[in-house]
């Protein structure tokens, strides 16, 4: 079993491409497990949180300047990048507004997994993730209104539920277990990234399947939407890498990299629904979900290989 888990992690890039294609061609399985996205994300957070203890988390909290930097990068340059790529690819209209909304979103819940795979500071990524999600109901509507002039209602109930049940509780549980039984959980360190990878693939299938009809329905125009998503994702990597000018720690830079480049796409639909806006505004986030879930393992793989030769 351990060999299979390690095999999945080592070949995650190919598995991701295969699962994405499977979800588009045969959306049925993805639709069946769509209801399990929340529990799967919570399980992912639990598995990743077993990789660090309370001491490592305390070190992160003792450096609030790093948290402020992460928040600034996630909500500052990325919001502007969302606006600019939206205008460049779509001009105006719902898709342009959706691309702008995408840029203002907080960090994706799965970011600590990619940080773990890339040999980065997982505790830092988990803290950044929690803080960005907690502040999103107050920051996202303000940014979106400032950039588009469109009033956005914050789905407080949904976001609080995600923060508590999907992020906070699993993280506290995992960190608590690792802190109380460090020797026991340390022996499985080589498997956490692999277990997380398997959960990651299930989440990808649950995202692609239910949205396959919408993605395919755009025809050739889907490539333009995907191009906008990829552009924003690549900008996210560049913005995240800028943290190198403020910290020399490679593990910390990796945490910034995936914190900035990944966006919590599911919140977009919740914001749009709560605000009574056209559902098409959430489409760029849907495409971005697939794009980031493909590029992130590639980036993590490249970074991890680079770490071996340092």
MONOR-V195353 format. One record per run of one state. SS is the DSSP state (helix for helix, strand for strand, loop for the rest). FROM is the first residue (numbers start at 1). TO is the last residue. If there is no record, write none. Layout:
ss | from | to
SS | FROM | TO
SS | FROM | TO
//
This chain:
ss | from | to
loop | 1 | 1
helix | 2 | 10
loop | 11 | 11
helix | 12 | 25
loop | 26 | 27
helix | 28 | 32
loop | 33 | 33
helix | 34 | 49
loop | 50 | 53
helix | 54 | 61
loop | 62 | 63
helix | 64 | 75
loop | 76 | 76
helix | 77 | 90
loop | 91 | 93
helix | 94 | 104
loop | 105 | 106
strand | 107 | 107
loop | 108 | 110
helix | 111 | 117
loop | 118 | 121
helix | 122 | 148
loop | 149 | 155
helix | 156 | 180
loop | 181 | 181
helix | 182 | 186
loop | 187 | 188
helix | 189 | 217
loop | 218 | 220
helix | 221 | 245
loop | 246 | 249
helix | 250 | 261
loop | 262 | 262
strand | 263 | 263
loop | 264 | 265
helix | 266 | 275
loop | 276 | 278
helix | 279 | 308
loop | 309 | 310
//
